[in-house]
Amino acid sequence: MRRGHALLLAAAVGLAGVVPGAADAQDPARMQQQQMMRMQQQMQEMNRMMERVSGVQEQARQMEREMLRSMERLQQNQQLAQENAVQLRNQERLRNMAQSMTDGAGEMVRAMEQFRQMMGDPGAGWDPEMERQMEQLRQHWDDMAGQMEESLQIMERLRERLREYSPT
């Protein structure tokens, strides 16, 4: 008799949904809802990351403009001394780096936009392995965005050092 009670209790607990996972595995609508929630969260994370990379792009563009102005000032001096010529070359190189960062960030934003559209495709129905790989790519891009931000900070310090050595 006790065994019968235990079986009834186990069945009641299972039917009440106390056992997580069992009901979820059999409820395709719930699984689809969870997948949609994960995809929405990933879309929000992509939007934040794209904003970060766009910020890097804008900062690099600003640095590029400032370097151009600084180079123009050096070129406008009556006579370019040897140290001004070296300064000018180094500023030109740093400006080229800033331009490359601007271009790279722009390309990265375009790739992320394509990825975001792919993630948001309601008819895609990605399998778990595809979702894992998409999350891995998103995380890789997040790491790259952080590295780009750090690179830009280093370039800014280099620009300040060049400015300190500028004889003008």
C-alpha positions in Angstrom: 0.0 0.0 0.0 2.8 2.4 0.8 4.3 1.8 -2.6 1.0 2.8 -4.3 0.9 6.0 -2.3 4.5 6.8 -3.4 3.6 6.2 -7.0 0.5 8.4 -6.8 2.5 11.1 -5.1 5.3 11.0 -7.8 2.7 11.1 -10.5 0.9 14.1 -8.9 4.2 15.9 -8.5 5.1 15.2 -12.1 1.8 16.4 -13.4 1.9 19.6 -11.3 5.1 20.6 -13.1 7.3 20.4 -10.0 9.8 18.2 -11.9 11.5 20.8 -14.1 12.6 19.8 -17.6 10.2 17.0 -18.1 7.3 19.2 -19.0 9.5 21.6 -20.9 10.9 18.8 -23.1 7.4 17.8 -24.1 6.1 21.4 -24.6 7.3 22.7 -28.0 5.5 26.0 -27.5 7.4 26.6 -24.3 10.7 25.6 -25.9 10.0 28.0 -28.8 9.2 30.8 -26.3 12.5 30.2 -24.5 14.4 30.2 -27.7 12.7 33.5 -28.7 13.6 35.0 -25.3 17.3 33.9 -25.8 17.3 35.4 -29.3 15.8 38.7 -28.0 18.5 38.9 -25.3 21.2 38.2 -27.9 19.7 40.9 -30.1 19.9 43.4 -27.2 23.5 42.4 -26.5 24.4 42.8 -30.2 22.8 46.3 -30.1 24.9 47.3 -27.1 28.1 45.9 -28.8 27.3 47.7 -32.1 26.9 50.9 -30.1 30.4 50.3 -28.6 32.0 49.7 -31.9 30.2 52.7 -33.4 31.7 54.8 -30.6 35.1 53.5 -31.4 34.6 54.4 -35.0 33.5 57.9 -34.1 36.4 58.4 -31.7 38.9 57.2 -34.3 37.3 59.5 -36.9 37.7 62.4 -34.4 41.3 61.5 -33.8 41.9 61.4 -37.5 40.5 64.9 -37.9 42.5 66.2 -35.1 45.7 64.7 -36.5 44.9 66.3 -39.9 44.6 69.7 -38.3 47.8 69.2 -36.4 49.7 68.1 -39.6 48.3 71.2 -41.4 49.7 73.4 -38.7 53.1 71.8 -39.0 53.1 72.2 -42.7 52.1 75.9 -42.5 55.3 76.7 -40.6 57.6 78.9 -42.7 60.4 76.4 -42.7 60.2 72.7 -41.9 63.1 71.8 -39.7 64.3 68.2 -39.6 62.5 67.6 -36.3 59.3 69.0 -37.8 59.6 66.6 -40.8 60.0 63.6 -38.4 57.1 64.9 -36.3 55.0 65.3 -39.4 55.8 61.7 -40.6 54.9 60.3 -37.2 51.6 62.2 -37.1 50.8 61.0 -40.6 51.4 57.4 -39.5 49.2 57.8 -36.5 46.5 59.5 -38.6 46.6 56.5 -41.0 46.2 54.2 -38.0 43.2 56.2 -36.9 41.8 56.0 -40.4 42.3 52.3 -40.4 40.5 52.0 -37.0 37.6 54.0 -38.4 37.4 51.8 -41.5 37.7 48.6 -39.5 35.1 49.6 -36.9 32.7 50.6 -39.8 33.2 47.1 -41.4 32.7 45.5 -38.1 29.4 47.4 -37.6 28.2 46.3 -41.0 29.0 42.6 -40.3 27.2 42.9 -36.9 24.2 44.4 -38.6 24.0 41.4 -40.9 24.5 39.0 -38.0 21.7 40.8 -36.0 19.4 40.5 -39.0 20.2 36.8 -39.2 19.5 36.3 -35.5 16.2 38.1 -35.7 14.9 36.1 -38.6 11.7 34.6 -37.2 11.6 31.7 -39.6 15.2 30.6 -38.9 14.5 28.1 -36.1 18.2 27.6 -35.2 19.2 24.3 -33.7 21.1 24.4 -30.4 24.5 23.9 -32.1 23.9 26.8 -34.4 22.8 29.0 -31.4 26.0 28.0 -29.6 28.1 29.0 -32.5 26.2 32.3 -33.0 26.7 33.1 -29.3 30.4 32.2 -29.7 30.7 34.7 -32.6 28.9 37.4 -30.7 31.2 36.9 -27.7 34.3 37.0 -30.0 33.0 40.3 -31.5 32.4 41.7 -28.0 36.1 40.8 -27.1 37.2 42.5 -30.3 35.2 45.6 -29.4 37.0 45.8 -26.1 40.4 45.4 -27.8 39.5 48.2 -30.3 38.6 50.5 -27.4 41.9 49.7 -25.7 43.8 50.2 -28.9 42.1 53.6 -29.4 43.1 54.6 -25.8 46.7 53.7 -26.6 46.6 55.6 -29.8 45.3 58.6 -27.9 48.2 58.4 -25.5 50.6 58.3 -28.5 48.9 61.3 -30.0 49.4 63.2 -26.7 53.0 62.2 -26.7 53.5 63.4 -30.2 51.8 66.7 -29.3 54.2 67.1 -26.3 57.2 66.8 -28.6 55.8 69.1 -31.2 58.0 72.3 -31.5 54.9 74.4 -32.5 
